[in-house]
Amino acid sequence: METLRKALIVGALLGAGAGVGSALFVLVAPGEQRKQAMLKEMPEQDPRRREEAVRTKELVLATLQEAAATQENVAWRKNWMGGGGGKSA
């Protein structure tokens, strides 16, 4: 009987904790309008930022393709963007 009582108490405490956690989540979570406003404020939504990210990815891809096509260690280049050789001192 004592074991059943303890199990019921533990179950009630876990249920109460889950209820409090759910209530706090509902209170803290932003509404749909706030979510939309947050999405509009994200840097990825700015067209200039997206173009810059695309250009950066293109440069990284070009560097990786060049590195794959040559035996030169491209990590030692002084000017990564220029594509010229040369080791730093």
BAKETOR-472638 format. One record per atom (N, C-alpha, C, O): residue number from 0; y negated, z, x; residue in three letters. Coordinates in pm, whole numbers, plus 50000, padded with zeros to 5 digits. Layout:
N
NUM / Y / Z / X / ALA
...
! end
This chain:
89
0 / 50119 / 50000 / 50082 / MET
0 / 50000 / 50000 / 50000 / MET
0 / 49874 / 50000 / 50086 / MET
0 / 49775 / 49934 / 50054 / MET
1 / 49880 / 50074 / 50195 / GLU
1 / 49766 / 50082 / 50288 / GLU
1 / 49740 / 49945 / 50352 / GLU
1 / 49624 / 49908 / 50371 / GLU
2 / 49844 / 49871 / 50384 / THR
2 / 49829 / 49739 / 50444 / THR
2 / 49762 / 49642 / 50346 / THR
2 / 49676 / 49563 / 50384 / THR
3 / 49802 / 49650 / 50220 / LEU
3 / 49743 / 49564 / 50118 / LEU
3 / 49594 / 49596 / 50102 / LEU
3 / 49512 / 49506 / 50087 / LEU
4 / 49561 / 49724 / 50105 / ARG
4 / 49422 / 49767 / 50092 / ARG
4 / 49338 / 49713 / 50209 / ARG
4 / 49227 / 49663 / 50189 / ARG
5 / 49391 / 49725 / 50329 / LYS
5 / 49321 / 49676 / 50447 / LYS
5 / 49304 / 49524 / 50440 / LYS
5 / 49197 / 49471 / 50474 / LYS
6 / 49407 / 49454 / 50396 / ALA
6 / 49399 / 49308 / 50385 / ALA
6 / 49293 / 49267 / 50284 / ALA
6 / 49218 / 49172 / 50307 / ALA
7 / 49285 / 49339 / 50172 / LEU
7 / 49183 / 49309 / 50071 / LEU
7 / 49042 / 49336 / 50124 / LEU
7 / 48950 / 49260 / 50096 / LEU
8 / 49027 / 49444 / 50200 / ILE
8 / 48896 / 49476 / 50258 / ILE
8 / 48855 / 49368 / 50358 / ILE
8 / 48740 / 49322 / 50358 / ILE
9 / 48948 / 49329 / 50444 / VAL
9 / 48919 / 49224 / 50542 / VAL
9 / 48884 / 49094 / 50472 / VAL
9 / 48790 / 49024 / 50511 / VAL
10 / 48959 / 49060 / 50369 / GLY
10 / 48931 / 48938 / 50293 / GLY
10 / 48795 / 48944 / 50226 / GLY
10 / 48723 / 48844 / 50224 / GLY
11 / 48759 / 49059 / 50172 / ALA
11 / 48629 / 49073 / 50108 / ALA
11 / 48516 / 49062 / 50210 / ALA
11 / 48414 / 48999 / 50183 / ALA
12 / 48535 / 49122 / 50328 / LEU
12 / 48433 / 49114 / 50432 / LEU
12 / 48417 / 48970 / 50483 / LEU
12 / 48305 / 48923 / 50504 / LEU
13 / 48528 / 48900 / 50502 / LEU
13 / 48520 / 48761 / 50545 / LEU
13 / 48453 / 48674 / 50439 / LEU
13 / 48372 / 48587 / 50472 / LEU
14 / 48486 / 48696 / 50314 / GLY
14 / 48423 / 48622 / 50205 / GLY
14 / 48273 / 48649 / 50197 / GLY
14 / 48194 / 48558 / 50178 / GLY
15 / 48236 / 48777 / 50213 / ALA
15 / 48094 / 48811 / 50211 / ALA
15 / 48021 / 48747 / 50329 / ALA
15 / 47910 / 48697 / 50313 / ALA
16 / 48082 / 48748 / 50445 / GLY
16 / 48021 / 48685 / 50563 / GLY
16 / 48004 / 48536 / 50544 / GLY
16 / 47901 / 48480 / 50581 / GLY
17 / 48104 / 48473 / 50487 / ALA
17 / 48094 / 48329 / 50461 / ALA
17 / 47986 / 48301 / 50357 / ALA
17 / 47914 / 48202 / 50368 / ALA
18 / 47974 / 48386 / 50259 / GLY
18 / 47870 / 48368 / 50157 / GLY
18 / 47731 / 48383 / 50215 / GLY
18 / 47642 / 48305 / 50185 / GLY
19 / 47713 / 48485 / 50299 / VAL
19 / 47582 / 48505 / 50363 / VAL
19 / 47551 / 48387 / 50455 / VAL
19 / 47438 / 48339 / 50457 / VAL
20 / 47648 / 48341 / 50531 / GLY
20 / 47628 / 48226 / 50620 / GLY
20 / 47591 / 48101 / 50543 / GLY
20 / 47502 / 48026 / 50585 / GLY
21 / 47658 / 48076 / 50433 / SER
21 / 47627 / 47958 / 50351 / SER
21 / 47487 / 47968 / 50292 / SER
21 / 47414 / 47869 / 50288 / SER
22 / 47450 / 48086 / 50246 / ALA
22 / 47317 / 48105 / 50189 / ALA
22 / 47209 / 48083 / 50295 / ALA
22 / 47107 / 48020 / 50267 / ALA
23 / 47231 / 48133 / 50415 / LEU
23 / 47134 / 48113 / 50523 / LEU
23 / 47124 / 47965 / 50559 / LEU
23 / 47014 / 47915 / 50585 / LEU
24 / 47236 / 47896 / 50561 / PHE
24 / 47234 / 47753 / 50593 / PHE
24 / 47152 / 47676 / 50489 / PHE
24 / 47075 / 47587 / 50525 / PHE
25 / 47170 / 47708 / 50363 / VAL
25 / 47095 / 47640 / 50256 / VAL
25 / 46946 / 47669 / 50270 / VAL
25 / 46864 / 47580 / 50246 / VAL
26 / 46911 / 47790 / 50307 / LEU
26 / 46770 / 47827 / 50321 / LEU
26 / 46704 / 47760 / 50442 / LEU
26 / 46587 / 47725 / 50436 / LEU
27 / 46779 / 47743 / 50549 / VAL
27 / 46722 / 47693 / 50674 / VAL
27 / 46725 / 47540 / 50683 / VAL
27 / 46635 / 47480 / 50743 / VAL
28 / 46824 / 47477 / 50624 / ALA
28 / 46839 / 47332 / 50635 / ALA
28 / 46720 / 47260 / 50572 / ALA
28 / 46675 / 47298 / 50464 / ALA
29 / 46668 / 47155 / 50639 / PRO
29 / 46553 / 47083 / 50583 / PRO
29 / 46593 / 47000 / 50461 / PRO
29 / 46708 / 46958 / 50447 / PRO
30 / 46495 / 46977 / 50375 / GLY
30 / 46519 / 46895 / 50256 / GLY
30 / 46519 / 46747 / 50292 / GLY
30 / 46495 / 46710 / 50407 / GLY
31 / 46545 / 46664 / 50194 / GLU
31 / 46555 / 46519 / 50216 / GLU
31 / 46423 / 46460 / 50264 / GLU
31 / 46422 / 46373 / 50351 / GLU
32 / 46312 / 46505 / 50207 / GLN
32 / 46182 / 46452 / 50249 / GLN
32 / 46152 / 46491 / 50394 / GLN
32 / 46100 / 46410 / 50470 / GLN
33 / 46185 / 46612 / 50430 / ARG
33 / 46162 / 46656 / 50568 / ARG
33 / 46251 / 46579 / 50665 / ARG
33 / 46209 / 46546 / 50775 / ARG
34 / 46374 / 46550 / 50624 / LYS
34 / 46464 / 46471 / 50709 / LYS
34 / 46406 / 46332 / 50734 / LYS
34 / 46407 / 46283 / 50847 / LYS
35 / 46354 / 46269 / 50628 / GLN
35 / 46295 / 46137 / 50643 / GLN
35 / 46173 / 46141 / 50735 / GLN
35 / 46153 / 46051 / 50817 / GLN
36 / 46091 / 46246 / 50721 / ALA
36 / 45973 / 46259 / 50807 / ALA
36 / 46015 / 46278 / 50952 / ALA
36 / 45953 / 46223 / 51042 / ALA
37 / 46120 / 46357 / 50975 / MET
37 / 46168 / 46380 / 51111 / MET
37 / 46221 / 46251 / 51172 / MET
37 / 46201 / 46225 / 51290 / MET
38 / 46290 / 46169 / 51092 / LEU
38 / 46342 / 46042 / 51142 / LEU
38 / 46230 / 45947 / 51182 / LEU
38 / 46241 / 45875 / 51281 / LEU
39 / 46121 / 45947 / 51104 / LYS
39 / 46008 / 45860 / 51136 / LYS
39 / 45938 / 45903 / 51264 / LYS
39 / 45880 / 45820 / 51334 / LYS
40 / 45943 / 46032 / 51295 / GLU
40 / 45875 / 46085 / 51413 / GLU
40 / 45955 / 46068 / 51541 / GLU
40 / 45903 / 46091 / 51651 / GLU
41 / 46081 / 46030 / 51529 / MET
41 / 46166 / 46018 / 51647 / MET
41 / 46117 / 45904 / 51736 / MET
41 / 46074 / 45801 / 51685 / MET
42 / 46123 / 45922 / 51869 / PRO
42 / 46073 / 45819 / 51960 / PRO
42 / 46148 / 45687 / 51946 / PRO
42 / 46091 / 45581 / 51972 / PRO
43 / 46274 / 45690 / 51906 / GLU
43 / 46352 / 45567 / 51894 / GLU
43 / 46301 / 45477 / 51782 / GLU
43 / 46337 / 45360 / 51777 / GLU
44 / 46219 / 45530 / 51691 / GLN
44 / 46167 / 45451 / 51580 / GLN
44 / 46045 / 45368 / 51621 / GLN
44 / 46008 / 45274 / 51551 / GLN
45 / 45983 / 45402 / 51733 / ASP
45 / 45866 / 45328 / 51781 / ASP
45 / 45911 / 45195 / 51841 / ASP
45 / 45995 / 45193 / 51931 / ASP
46 / 45857 / 45082 / 51792 / PRO
46 / 45902 / 44951 / 51844 / PRO
46 / 45882 / 44936 / 51995 / PRO
46 / 45965 / 44876 / 52063 / PRO
47 / 45772 / 44989 / 52048 / ARG
47 / 45748 / 44978 / 52193 / ARG
47 / 45854 / 45055 / 52269 / ARG
47 / 45901 / 45009 / 52374 / ARG
48 / 45892 / 45171 / 52219 / ARG
48 / 45994 / 45252 / 52286 / ARG
48 / 46129 / 45180 / 52282 / ARG
48 / 46203 / 45183 / 52380 / ARG
49 / 46160 / 45117 / 52170 / ARG
49 / 46286 / 45043 / 52160 / ARG
49 / 46288 / 44925 / 52255 / ARG
49 / 46391 / 44899 / 52319 / ARG
50 / 46176 / 44852 / 52267 / GLU
50 / 46170 / 44738 / 52359 / GLU
50 / 46186 / 44785 / 52503 / GLU
50 / 46253 / 44720 / 52584 / GLU
51 / 46124 / 44899 / 52534 / GLU
51 / 46136 / 44954 / 52670 / GLU
51 / 46281 / 44993 / 52698 / GLU
51 / 46331 / 44969 / 52808 / GLU
52 / 46348 / 45052 / 52601 / ALA
52 / 46488 / 45091 / 52619 / ALA
52 / 46577 / 44968 / 52638 / ALA
52 / 46668 / 44969 / 52720 / ALA
53 / 46549 / 44862 / 52561 / VAL
53 / 46627 / 44739 / 52575 / VAL
53 / 46607 / 44680 / 52714 / VAL
53 / 46703 / 44638 / 52779 / VAL
54 / 46482 / 44677 / 52760 / ARG
54 / 46451 / 44623 / 52894 / ARG
54 / 46520 / 44705 / 53003 / ARG
54 / 46575 / 44650 / 53099 / ARG
55 / 46517 / 44837 / 52989 / THR
55 / 46582 / 44924 / 53087 / THR
55 / 46732 / 44897 / 53089 / THR
55 / 46792 / 44890 / 53197 / THR
56 / 46793 / 44883 / 52973 / LYS
56 / 46937 / 44855 / 52967 / LYS
56 / 46970 / 44721 / 53029 / LYS
56 / 47072 / 44705 / 53095 / LYS
57 / 46881 / 44622 / 53007 / GLU
57 / 46902 / 44491 / 53068 / GLU
57 / 46897 / 44499 / 53220 / GLU
57 / 46978 / 44438 / 53289 / GLU
58 / 46801 / 44577 / 53273 / LEU
58 / 46791 / 44592 / 53419 / LEU
58 / 46912 / 44664 / 53476 / LEU
58 / 46963 / 44626 / 53582 / LEU
59 / 46959 / 44766 / 53407 / VAL
59 / 47077 / 44839 / 53454 / VAL
59 / 47199 / 44747 / 53451 / VAL
59 / 47277 / 44745 / 53546 / VAL
60 / 47214 / 44670 / 53345 / LEU
60 / 47327 / 44578 / 53335 / LEU
60 / 47321 / 44472 / 53445 / LEU
60 / 47423 / 44439 / 53505 / LEU
61 / 47201 / 44419 / 53471 / ALA
61 / 47187 / 44319 / 53577 / ALA
61 / 47221 / 44379 / 53713 / ALA
61 / 47286 / 44313 / 53795 / ALA
62 / 47179 / 44501 / 53737 / THR
62 / 47210 / 44568 / 53864 / THR
62 / 47360 / 44590 / 53877 / THR
62 / 47417 / 44569 / 53984 / THR
63 / 47424 / 44632 / 53769 / LEU
63 / 47569 / 44654 / 53773 / LEU
63 / 47644 / 44522 / 53795 / LEU
63 / 47743 / 44518 / 53869 / LEU
64 / 47598 / 44416 / 53730 / GLN
64 / 47663 / 44286 / 53750 / GLN
64 / 47646 / 44238 / 53893 / GLN
64 / 47740 / 44184 / 53953 / GLN
65 / 47527 / 44257 / 53949 / GLU
65 / 47504 / 44216 / 54087 / GLU
65 / 47589 / 44299 / 54183 / GLU
65 / 47645 / 44248 / 54280 / GLU
66 / 47597 / 44429 / 54155 / ALA
66 / 47677 / 44517 / 54241 / ALA
66 / 47824 / 44478 / 54236 / ALA
66 / 47895 / 44486 / 54336 / ALA
67 / 47870 / 44435 / 54120 / ALA
67 / 48010 / 44395 / 54107 / ALA
67 / 48037 / 44264 / 54178 / ALA
67 / 48151 / 44237 / 54218 / ALA
68 / 47934 / 44181 / 54193 / ALA
68 / 47953 / 44049 / 54253 / ALA
68 / 47933 / 44048 / 54404 / ALA
68 / 47957 / 43945 / 54467 / ALA
69 / 47892 / 44158 / 54464 / THR
69 / 47863 / 44160 / 54607 / THR
69 / 47936 / 44275 / 54675 / THR
69 / 47980 / 44370 / 54610 / THR
70 / 47947 / 44264 / 54806 / GLN
70 / 48008 / 44371 / 54884 / GLN
70 / 47902 / 44469 / 54937 / GLN
70 / 47935 / 44573 / 54993 / GLN
71 / 47775 / 44434 / 54917 / GLU
71 / 47665 / 44518 / 54966 / GLU
71 / 47659 / 44648 / 54885 / GLU
71 / 47685 / 44649 / 54765 / GLU
72 / 47623 / 44755 / 54952 / ASN
72 / 47605 / 44883 / 54883 / ASN
72 / 47464 / 44885 / 54825 / ASN
72 / 47368 / 44914 / 54896 / ASN
73 / 47451 / 44856 / 54697 / VAL
73 / 47319 / 44845 / 54635 / VAL
73 / 47252 / 44981 / 54620 / VAL
73 / 47132 / 44986 / 54590 / VAL
74 / 47324 / 45089 / 54639 / ALA
74 / 47264 / 45223 / 54627 / ALA
74 / 47167 / 45250 / 54741 / ALA
74 / 47083 / 45340 / 54729 / ALA
75 / 47175 / 45175 / 54851 / TRP
75 / 47088 / 45198 / 54966 / TRP
75 / 46961 / 45116 / 54961 / TRP
75 / 46881 / 45121 / 55054 / TRP
76 / 46939 / 45041 / 54856 / ARG
76 / 46820 / 44958 / 54848 / ARG
76 / 46695 / 45043 / 54831 / ARG
76 / 46696 / 45145 / 54762 / ARG
77 / 46586 / 44997 / 54895 / LYS
77 / 46458 / 45065 / 54877 / LYS
77 / 46398 / 45030 / 54742 / LYS
77 / 46349 / 45118 / 54670 / LYS
78 / 46403 / 44903 / 54707 / ASN
78 / 46345 / 44856 / 54582 / ASN
78 / 46458 / 44812 / 54490 / ASN
78 / 46512 / 44703 / 54506 / ASN
79 / 46493 / 44894 / 54395 / TRP
79 / 46604 / 44866 / 54307 / TRP
79 / 46573 / 44750 / 54213 / TRP
79 / 46663 / 44674 / 54176 / TRP
80 / 46449 / 44737 / 54174 / MET
80 / 46413 / 44635 / 54076 / MET
80 / 46401 / 44497 / 54138 / MET
80 / 46422 / 44396 / 54070 / MET
81 / 46365 / 44492 / 54267 / GLY
81 / 46338 / 44364 / 54329 / GLY
81 / 46460 / 44283 / 54363 / GLY
81 / 46453 / 44160 / 54371 / GLY
82 / 46573 / 44349 / 54383 / GLY
82 / 46693 / 44276 / 54416 / GLY
82 / 46705 / 44242 / 54563 / GLY
82 / 46804 / 44183 / 54605 / GLY
83 / 46604 / 44280 / 54643 / GLY
83 / 46609 / 44251 / 54786 / GLY
83 / 46695 / 44352 / 54860 / GLY
83 / 46716 / 44464 / 54814 / GLY
84 / 46744 / 44310 / 54974 / GLY
84 / 46830 / 44398 / 55052 / GLY
84 / 46749 / 44492 / 55138 / GLY
84 / 46627 / 44502 / 55124 / GLY
85 / 46817 / 44559 / 55227 / GLY
85 / 46750 / 44650 / 55320 / GLY
85 / 46788 / 44793 / 55293 / GLY
85 / 46799 / 44837 / 55178 / GLY
86 / 46808 / 44863 / 55402 / LYS
86 / 46847 / 45004 / 55388 / LYS
86 / 46728 / 45092 / 55413 / LYS
86 / 46638 / 45057 / 55490 / LYS
87 / 46727 / 45207 / 55348 / SER
87 / 46618 / 45302 / 55373 / SER
87 / 46647 / 45378 / 55502 / SER
87 / 46762 / 45389 / 55546 / SER
88 / 46541 / 45431 / 55559 / ALA
88 / 46556 / 45499 / 55688 / ALA
88 / 46614 / 45636 / 55674 / ALA
88 / 46632 / 45706 / 55773 / ALA
! end
